[in-house]
Amino acid sequence: MLVLNGMEDSIFPIEDSFIVATRGHKKDLLARADRQHMGNPGAEDILYRWIDDVIAGKP
């Protein structure tokens, strides 16, 4: 699971992402500085690269 969020998110505070990321296992958290909801702008490239890596079996 990828948890991708902006540190300045006004919809879901970054603390909510920390809760999700610290429960269970096999999760990646990416908290982007100076970004808004879901790490935008520019989060799509990060997401696509993460998906490609998961499909390729990269850690």
N, CA, C and O atoms as CSV, one atom per row, in Angstrom:
chain,resi,resn,atom,element,x,y,z
A,1,MET,N,N,0.846,-1.167,0.000
A,1,MET,CA,C,0.000,0.000,0.000
A,1,MET,C,C,0.891,1.229,0.000
A,1,MET,O,O,1.892,1.287,0.714
A,2,LEU,N,N,0.522,2.190,-0.793
A,2,LEU,CA,C,1.205,3.479,-0.816
A,2,LEU,C,C,0.302,4.510,-0.164
A,2,LEU,O,O,-0.859,4.669,-0.542
A,3,VAL,N,N,0.845,5.203,0.814
A,3,VAL,CA,C,0.162,6.331,1.441
A,3,VAL,C,C,0.887,7.574,0.943
A,3,VAL,O,O,2.040,7.813,1.301
A,4,LEU,N,N,0.218,8.352,0.127
A,4,LEU,CA,C,0.824,9.520,-0.516
A,4,LEU,C,C,-0.008,10.743,-0.158
A,4,LEU,O,O,-1.202,10.802,-0.453
A,5,ASN,N,N,0.633,11.719,0.481
A,5,ASN,CA,C,-0.113,12.884,0.925
A,5,ASN,C,C,0.793,14.096,0.970
A,5,ASN,O,O,2.018,13.980,1.012
A,6,GLY,N,N,0.174,15.248,0.962
A,6,GLY,CA,C,0.900,16.503,1.106
A,6,GLY,C,C,0.892,16.949,2.553
A,6,GLY,O,O,-0.091,16.759,3.268
A,7,MET,N,N,1.985,17.539,2.976
A,7,MET,CA,C,2.088,18.016,4.351
A,7,MET,C,C,1.094,19.146,4.633
A,7,MET,O,O,0.749,19.397,5.787
A,8,GLU,N,N,0.639,19.819,3.587
A,8,GLU,CA,C,-0.287,20.942,3.744
A,8,GLU,C,C,-1.726,20.568,3.364
A,8,GLU,O,O,-2.528,21.444,3.041
A,9,ASP,N,N,-2.051,19.285,3.402
A,9,ASP,CA,C,-3.389,18.822,3.042
A,9,ASP,C,C,-4.421,19.379,4.022
A,9,ASP,O,O,-4.297,19.184,5.231
A,10,SER,N,N,-5.434,20.071,3.506
A,10,SER,CA,C,-6.475,20.625,4.364
A,10,SER,C,C,-7.714,19.725,4.421
A,10,SER,O,O,-8.645,20.005,5.176
A,11,ILE,N,N,-7.734,18.658,3.635
A,11,ILE,CA,C,-8.870,17.741,3.624
A,11,ILE,C,C,-8.622,16.578,4.592
A,11,ILE,O,O,-9.452,16.294,5.456
A,12,PHE,N,N,-7.478,15.912,4.438
A,12,PHE,CA,C,-7.056,14.855,5.347
A,12,PHE,C,C,-5.703,15.241,5.915
A,12,PHE,O,O,-4.700,15.162,5.207
A,13,PRO,N,N,-5.647,15.654,7.169
A,13,PRO,CA,C,-4.383,16.077,7.761
A,13,PRO,C,C,-3.319,14.981,7.671
A,13,PRO,O,O,-3.636,13.791,7.689
A,14,ILE,N,N,-2.076,15.393,7.577
A,14,ILE,CA,C,-0.970,14.440,7.432
A,14,ILE,C,C,-0.937,13.448,8.598
A,14,ILE,O,O,-0.486,12.314,8.434
A,15,GLU,N,N,-1.406,13.863,9.755
A,15,GLU,CA,C,-1.442,12.951,10.902
A,15,GLU,C,C,-2.297,11.722,10.624
A,15,GLU,O,O,-2.012,10.641,11.139
A,16,ASP,N,N,-3.339,11.875,9.820
A,16,ASP,CA,C,-4.165,10.721,9.439
A,16,ASP,C,C,-3.353,9.725,8.627
A,16,ASP,O,O,-3.513,8.514,8.783
A,17,SER,N,N,-2.485,10.229,7.765
A,17,SER,CA,C,-1.626,9.346,6.971
A,17,SER,C,C,-0.630,8.605,7.858
A,17,SER,O,O,-0.315,7.442,7.607
A,18,PHE,N,N,-0.137,9.279,8.892
A,18,PHE,CA,C,0.792,8.631,9.818
A,18,PHE,C,C,0.111,7.466,10.528
A,18,PHE,O,O,0.730,6.425,10.744
A,19,ILE,N,N,-1.153,7.634,10.889
A,19,ILE,CA,C,-1.891,6.554,11.549
A,19,ILE,C,C,-1.978,5.339,10.625
A,19,ILE,O,O,-1.695,4.217,11.046
A,20,VAL,N,N,-2.367,5.558,9.378
A,20,VAL,CA,C,-2.483,4.459,8.414
A,20,VAL,C,C,-1.123,3.797,8.193
A,20,VAL,O,O,-1.024,2.570,8.168
A,21,ALA,N,N,-0.087,4.601,8.036
A,21,ALA,CA,C,1.243,4.074,7.707
A,21,ALA,C,C,1.872,3.289,8.849
A,21,ALA,O,O,2.743,2.452,8.612
A,22,THR,N,N,1.455,3.538,10.065
A,22,THR,CA,C,2.072,2.847,11.196
A,22,THR,C,C,1.304,1.610,11.650
A,22,THR,O,O,1.705,0.954,12.611
A,23,ARG,N,N,0.227,1.292,10.986
A,23,ARG,CA,C,-0.551,0.093,11.325
A,23,ARG,C,C,-0.274,-0.990,10.290
A,23,ARG,O,O,-0.140,-0.705,9.100
A,24,GLY,N,N,-0.192,-2.215,10.747
A,24,GLY,CA,C,0.027,-3.324,9.821
A,24,GLY,C,C,1.440,-3.328,9.259
A,24,GLY,O,O,2.383,-2.869,9.904
A,25,HIS,N,N,1.569,-3.855,8.048
A,25,HIS,CA,C,2.895,-3.944,7.432
A,25,HIS,C,C,2.777,-3.806,5.926
A,25,HIS,O,O,1.680,-3.768,5.370
A,26,LYS,N,N,3.925,-3.733,5.282
A,26,LYS,CA,C,4.023,-3.586,3.827
A,26,LYS,C,C,3.346,-2.318,3.326
A,26,LYS,O,O,2.498,-2.355,2.434
A,27,LYS,N,N,3.737,-1.202,3.917
A,27,LYS,CA,C,3.202,0.087,3.486
A,27,LYS,C,C,4.355,1.046,3.241
A,27,LYS,O,O,5.380,0.992,3.919
A,28,ASP,N,N,4.177,1.911,2.277
A,28,ASP,CA,C,5.114,2.988,2.011
A,28,ASP,C,C,4.386,4.302,2.246
A,28,ASP,O,O,3.265,4.494,1.774
A,29,LEU,N,N,5.023,5.197,2.973
A,29,LEU,CA,C,4.470,6.532,3.203
A,29,LEU,C,C,5.352,7.545,2.505
A,29,LEU,O,O,6.570,7.551,2.681
A,30,LEU,N,N,4.738,8.390,1.722
A,30,LEU,CA,C,5.439,9.509,1.104
A,30,LEU,C,C,4.665,10.767,1.461
A,30,LEU,O,O,3.559,10.990,0.969
A,31,ALA,N,N,5.258,11.587,2.322
A,31,ALA,CA,C,4.665,12.854,2.736
A,31,ALA,C,C,5.436,13.965,2.028
A,31,ALA,O,O,6.622,14.165,2.292
A,32,ARG,N,N,4.774,14.679,1.142
A,32,ARG,CA,C,5.418,15.685,0.304
A,32,ARG,C,C,5.303,17.072,0.926
A,32,ARG,O,O,4.206,17.540,1.231
A,33,ALA,N,N,6.440,17.718,1.110
A,33,ALA,CA,C,6.473,19.070,1.665
A,33,ALA,C,C,5.853,20.055,0.679
A,33,ALA,O,O,5.960,19.888,-0.536
A,34,ASP,N,N,5.216,21.063,1.213
A,34,ASP,CA,C,4.624,22.145,0.414
A,34,ASP,C,C,3.647,21.645,-0.647
A,34,ASP,O,O,3.529,22.244,-1.716
A,35,ARG,N,N,2.949,20.551,-0.356
A,35,ARG,CA,C,1.955,20.020,-1.290
A,35,ARG,C,C,0.623,19.885,-0.579
A,35,ARG,O,O,0.557,19.827,0.649
A,36,GLN,N,N,-0.437,19.836,-1.373
A,36,GLN,CA,C,-1.796,19.775,-0.851
A,36,GLN,C,C,-2.314,18.333,-0.862
A,36,GLN,O,O,-1.551,17.378,-0.716
A,37,HIS,N,N,-3.623,18.207,-1.038
A,37,HIS,CA,C,-4.314,16.927,-0.970
A,37,HIS,C,C,-3.700,15.887,-1.903
A,37,HIS,O,O,-3.497,16.137,-3.091
A,38,MET,N,N,-3.413,14.732,-1.348
A,38,MET,CA,C,-2.843,13.588,-2.071
A,38,MET,C,C,-1.482,13.903,-2.688
A,38,MET,O,O,-1.075,13.258,-3.654
A,39,GLY,N,N,-0.777,14.890,-2.135
A,39,GLY,CA,C,0.573,15.190,-2.594
A,39,GLY,C,C,0.644,15.971,-3.881
A,39,GLY,O,O,1.710,16.063,-4.490
A,40,ASN,N,N,-0.462,16.534,-4.309
A,40,ASN,CA,C,-0.478,17.264,-5.572
A,40,ASN,C,C,-0.046,18.704,-5.381
A,40,ASN,O,O,-0.209,19.252,-4.291
A,41,PRO,N,N,0.492,19.322,-6.397
A,41,PRO,CA,C,0.642,18.808,-7.767
A,41,PRO,C,C,1.868,17.910,-7.908
A,41,PRO,O,O,2.801,17.971,-7.107
A,42,GLY,N,N,1.843,17.085,-8.934
A,42,GLY,CA,C,2.986,16.250,-9.296
A,42,GLY,C,C,3.010,14.863,-8.715
A,42,GLY,O,O,3.981,14.135,-8.921
A,43,ALA,N,N,1.983,14.465,-7.997
A,43,ALA,CA,C,1.983,13.156,-7.356
A,43,ALA,C,C,1.766,12.007,-8.337
A,43,ALA,O,O,2.148,10.871,-8.054
A,44,GLU,N,N,1.163,12.288,-9.474
A,44,GLU,CA,C,0.855,11.217,-10.426
A,44,GLU,C,C,2.123,10.493,-10.886
A,44,GLU,O,O,2.133,9.265,-10.973
A,45,ASP,N,N,3.172,11.228,-11.175
A,45,ASP,CA,C,4.420,10.598,-11.612
A,45,ASP,C,C,4.991,9.678,-10.539
A,45,ASP,O,O,5.497,8.598,-10.842
A,46,ILE,N,N,4.907,10.108,-9.296
A,46,ILE,CA,C,5.383,9.282,-8.183
A,46,ILE,C,C,4.546,8.023,-8.086
A,46,ILE,O,O,5.084,6.928,-7.921
A,47,LEU,N,N,3.237,8.168,-8.185
A,47,LEU,CA,C,2.337,7.024,-8.104
A,47,LEU,C,C,2.598,6.022,-9.219
A,47,LEU,O,O,2.689,4.822,-8.962
A,48,TYR,N,N,2.720,6.496,-10.447
A,48,TYR,CA,C,2.955,5.594,-11.581
A,48,TYR,C,C,4.281,4.855,-11.434
A,48,TYR,O,O,4.364,3.665,-11.738
A,49,ARG,N,N,5.305,5.544,-10.977
A,49,ARG,CA,C,6.610,4.904,-10.772
A,49,ARG,C,C,6.519,3.841,-9.679
A,49,ARG,O,O,7.101,2.765,-9.815
A,50,TRP,N,N,5.791,4.134,-8.591
A,50,TRP,CA,C,5.614,3.178,-7.502
A,50,TRP,C,C,4.881,1.934,-8.000
A,50,TRP,O,O,5.277,0.815,-7.672
A,51,ILE,N,N,3.832,2.110,-8.778
A,51,ILE,CA,C,3.081,0.975,-9.333
A,51,ILE,C,C,3.977,0.141,-10.245
A,51,ILE,O,O,3.970,-1.087,-10.157
A,52,ASP,N,N,4.741,0.783,-11.111
A,52,ASP,CA,C,5.663,0.055,-11.989
A,52,ASP,C,C,6.661,-0.764,-11.187
A,52,ASP,O,O,6.949,-1.908,-11.536
A,53,ASP,N,N,7.190,-0.187,-10.116
A,53,ASP,CA,C,8.144,-0.910,-9.258
A,53,ASP,C,C,7.504,-2.111,-8.579
A,53,ASP,O,O,8.124,-3.170,-8.481
A,54,VAL,N,N,6.270,-1.960,-8.109
A,54,VAL,CA,C,5.564,-3.070,-7.449
A,54,VAL,C,C,5.335,-4.196,-8.463
A,54,VAL,O,O,5.560,-5.367,-8.156
A,55,ILE,N,N,4.898,-3.849,-9.640
A,55,ILE,CA,C,4.653,-4.860,-10.657
A,55,ILE,C,C,5.941,-5.576,-11.047
A,55,ILE,O,O,5.928,-6.776,-11.320
A,56,ALA,N,N,7.058,-4.841,-11.072
A,56,ALA,CA,C,8.358,-5.419,-11.427
A,56,ALA,C,C,8.980,-6.190,-10.265
A,56,ALA,O,O,10.023,-6.821,-10.435
A,57,GLY,N,N,8.353,-6.149,-9.083
A,57,GLY,CA,C,8.857,-6.884,-7.939
A,57,GLY,C,C,10.004,-6.192,-7.227
A,57,GLY,O,O,10.747,-6.830,-6.480
A,58,LYS,N,N,10.156,-4.895,-7.449
A,58,LYS,CA,C,11.225,-4.151,-6.771
A,58,LYS,C,C,10.787,-3.813,-5.357
A,58,LYS,O,O,9.610,-3.558,-5.099
A,59,PRO,N,N,11.753,-3.814,-4.442
A,59,PRO,CA,C,11.407,-3.491,-3.038
A,59,PRO,C,C,10.974,-2.058,-2.848
A,59,PRO,O,O,10.657,-1.653,-1.729
